[in-house]
């Protein structure tokens, strides 16, 4: 009841914006600064020179994320493409229909709409976001196999605070080795978007889109990974990496696509294994210990990945610090109270239970799945 009252209060508060601000953009080579109200958002390519943007579609996308995350009305004082102007209309319509109680209505206004010429100096190739995780690695393999990308993009300021963070420096080395095996050139981008704060669960796809669009003077298209299959998304519902989101991010001048919707997480592990088993040594899936750039071996993402290794009869790789009992770790996990987390863990359990061999690891996941279903049935049983 308390949570329901909080939701009602939040939604009622969305009826009018908290404030109205004007957004401006300044670009100096590979560095861009977006000012809105008393905040400054930055994007910076650390290892490549970037030509001047003719339009600032990347800034429009991330301002849309800030508008909906913080219930503010933003006037864009910079030029955007005609296609991006239409995308803003589409975003307003789609998120308005979804009526998510954690996001305010989109309130972004612009009058500087142009029909830009396509950059003549950029490469006719693409870039894929590569964080080093299983989803992004499998997606990068698919993109490489389709000959659609030449570059990999690693972003500092999302999972790690900055490009100087010790954990990020380790991650950069790991991603560099992955990119090298995939014959991709690595681009490093730094942004402070996470420090300023957006609704990360629902809007991180917009940040990926903005980062990729920022590279549009250099490359012709971008891509990133899908976390879940189409049937899993149907259960999970709209969220930050929902498969429809990329259609709201692409423009006529910069296409955007995703890879991986056909694979569940075990399929992705098998996909990497079949392509080049050596890649697994540099896999980075951990969200618990950010000092490593690698994997603690104990958090939920590490344990379900280790369980995938077990299901496919792959020896535990040295990318995990802790390789103690998987079953013991699963038994110790508490059932989350947040329903989005319950749904996410139910998805991961279901795909593992389909492939795990009989034994204590499978038994532990069976019991975990029962606990998750009890919580789900109690609070969010489907109609």
N, C-alpha and C positions, 0 to 999 in steps of 0.2 A: 504493500500500500504506500509506504514512504517513497519507494522508487517511482511509483506511478504518479504520485503528487509532484515529485521533482520533474518528471518528464512534462507534465501538464504546465507547470510553471515555466519551464524552459521554452516550450512551444509558444506559449502566450507571449513570452518576452521577444520572440522572433517577429512579432507583428510589425514592429518598427525597428529600424536600425539603431544600434547603440551610438554610432557616430557616422559622420560623413567626411571623407578625406579625398585628396587629390593625389594621384600616383604619377611620378615622373621617372624617366629612365635616362641614365648617362652611361655611355659605353666608351671605354678607352682600350682599344685592342681586344684582348681576350678577357677583360674585366668589365663587368656591368654592375651598376648600382641602381636599385629601384627604391625610391623614397616614397613613402605613403604615411601621412600623419607624422608622428614623431619616430617612426621606425625606418630602418634601412636594411634592405635585403640585398645580398650580393651573390653573384655567380662569377666564377673565375676558372678558366682553363689554365692549368699550371704548366703544361708542357707542349703548348702549341699556340701559334699566333692566329688570331681570328679576324677576318675581314669585318667591316662595318655592316650592321644589320640595316636593311632598308625599311623593314617593319619589325615591331617588337611583339610578335605573337607569343613568344615564350613568357614575356612579362604579363600578358593578358591572362594566360592560363594560371599562373601562380597567384595572381591577384584574385582570380575567381575562387581559388582555394581559400585564400585569406578572408574573402568576403563571406563565404558560407561558414567557415570555421569560427569567425569572431563576430558575426552579425553586424558587419559594417558595410556602408555604401561607399563604393570607390568610383571616382571619376578618372578615367584614363586620359591623360593629356598627351599621350604619344600615339604614333601611327600604328595601326594594325591592318592586316589584310582583310579583304572582303570576305574570304572564307572563314577567318577567325571570328569576324563579327557574327557570321551565321552560327558558328559553333557555340558562341556565348548564348545565343537564343536557344539552341538545342540543349545546352547544359541546364539553363533555367527551366525548360520544359520537362526534361527527364528527371532532374532531382526534385522538381516540384511535384511530379507524379509519384515518385518514390516516397515522398513525405517522411524523410528520416528525422527522428526527433532530436538527433545530435547535430544537425546542420540547419543553419538559417537559409532562407531563400536567397538565391543569387541576386545581388544588387551591384551590377557593374555597368557603368555608362560610358559610352565613347562616341565621339563625332569625327575623329580623324581616321576615316576608313578609306583605304586606297587599294588599287589593283596593281601590285608590284610586279616588276619583271623578275624572272627567275635568275639567280646568280649564274653568271657564265663561267666563272672560274672554279666552281666547286667540283668535287669529284662525283662521278656517277656511281657511287657506292654508298653503303650504309654503315651504321654503328649500332651495336647492341649493348645494353646495360649488362655488365658482368660484375656481380658482387662477390663471386666466388662460392656462392651457395649452390645447392643442388638444382633448384629451379632454373637459375640463371645459367648454370653451366650446361645443363641439358638443352636449354633454349639456344645457347651460343653454338653448340654442336649442330643443331638443326639448321640454324642460320648459315653456318659455315658450309654444311652439306648442300644447301641450296644456292651457294655462291652469291648471297645477297648482302654480305657485310664484309668490310675490310678492317674495321676498328672495333675495339671494345672500350666501354666507358665505365670507369670506376668513380664513384661519387663519395667525397669526404663531406661530412656534415650531416649525413643521414643517420647511419648506425653508429658512427664515431664522431666525436665533437669537431675534429679538425684534421687537416692533412698532416699535422705534426704529432698527432696522438700516437703513442707507442704502439697501440694495438692496430691502428690504421697502417702504420709503416710496415708492420709484419704482414698485414692483409695485402698491402700493395705488392710485396714480394711474391706472395702466393698467387695473386691474380696475374702478375706479370709472367709467372711460369706457365699458368694456364693459357694465357693469351698466346704465348710463344708456341706452345704445342698446337694451338688452333690456327697458328699463322695469322694472328690478328695484331694490329698495332694498338697499344694501350694509351688511352687518353685519361688524364686525371682532372676531375672537376671538383672544386671546393665551393660549398654554399653554406650559409648560416641559417637556412630555412628551418631547421629543426630547433635551433636556439630561439628563434622568434616564435615558433609554435603554430602548427596547424593541427587540425584533427587528423592525426597520422593514419589511424585505421581506415578512414574513409577517403582521405585526400592524397595519400602518398603516390598514387598513380598520376595525379596532376603534377607532382614534383618531378617524377620521371619524365613526363611529357614536356615539361618546361626545360629540363636539362637537355633533352634530346633536341628540342626546337632551338635551343641556344646554339647548337652546332650547325644550324641550317645554312650559314654562309659557306661552310666547308664541305658538308656531306648532304646527300640528296634525300635520305630517309633514315628513320630510326626504328628500333624495336626493343622490346623487353619481354620478360617471361610471364607466363600465366602460372599461378600457384596451384589451381585446381582444375579438374576436368569439368566438362559441361554439366554432367549429372551432379557432381559435388557442388558446383556453383548454384544449382537449382535449390539445393538444401541450405546452403550457407546464406544465400540472398545477396543483395547489392552490398558491395564493400569496396575498398580502395583499389583492388586488383580484379574487379568484376570484368568479364570478357567484353561487355558492351562499352566500357569506359574508353578504350582506344578509338572508337568511332567518334567520340567527342573531342579527341585531341589532335586528329590529323587534319591537315589543310591541303589545298591544291598545290601549294609550293613545297610542302614537306610531308611526305607520307609517313604513317606510323602503323606498325603492326606488332602482333605478339606471337610467341611460340610456346607450345607446351600444353595446350588445352586437351590434346588427345592422350596425354600421359598422366597417370597418377604418380605418387612419389616413388613407389617401388619401380614402376616402369621407367622413371627418369634415372634411377640408380642403375637399372639394367642397361639403359641407353648409353650412359657414360661408360659402363663396364665394357660394353661391346665395341665402343669407339676406341677407347684407349684406357686401359686399367690404370696406367700411371697417373692419370688425372686425379684419381681418388685421393692420392696422398696430399694434395693441396686443397681439398674440399674444405669450405668454411661455412658451417651451419649454426654455430653457437650464438645464442642471444643472452647468455647469463654472464659470461666473463669477457669483457671487452678489452682486457689487457693482452689478450693472446693474438688476435687476428686469426685465431683458429678455433678449436673446439674443446670445451671443458670435459665433455663426455658424460656429464651428469644432468644437464638441463633437459627439458622435454624435447626440444628439437634434436639435440645430440642423441638422446636415447632412442627416439623413433628412427633416426638415421642408422644407428648401430643395429637396431632391430631389422632394418631393411638389409643391412649387410648379412645378418644372421639368416634371414629368409632366403637370400640368394647364395648362401654358403660362401661368402667372401670373408677372408681373414680380417680381423679387426685391424684397421690401418693405424699407422703412427700419427695420423692427423688428430686422433683423440687422446687427450691427456689421461683420462680415467677410462679404463676398459674393464672395470669390475662388473659384477653380475647385472645384466640387463633386467632380469626378473625382479631382483631386489629394488632396483631403481624405480621400476614401474609401480610396484606395490606401495612405494613411499609417496608417489604423487598424490596431491590433494585434488579433489574434484573442484574445478573452478566455479565460482558463483556467477561470473559474468556469462550471459547466455551466448554471446558471440564466441567466447573461448570454449564453451561446452560444445558448440557446433563444430568448431575447428578441430577439437580433439576427437570428436566422434568420427569425423572424416578420416583422420589419420589412423584411428583404431580399425575402422572397417576395411581399409585397403591392406593393412598388415595382416588382419585375421584371415584374409582371403589367400594368403601365401605362406604364412608361418607354419613350419612343421610342428607336429605334436611335441609337447615338452613343456618345461616350466616357463619359458618365455611366452609361448602362446597362451598358457593358462593364466599368466599374469595379465595379459592384454584382454583376455575374456572377462576377467573380473573387473578390470578397469572400464571396459565397455559397458558392463552392467551398471556400474556406478554412474557413468555418464548418462545412460538412458534413464535411470531413475531421476536424476536431476532434471533432465530435459522434459520428461513426462510430467514432473511436478510443476514446472514453471512455464513451459512453452510447448505443450502438446499441440500438434497440428490440428486444424479444424477439419 
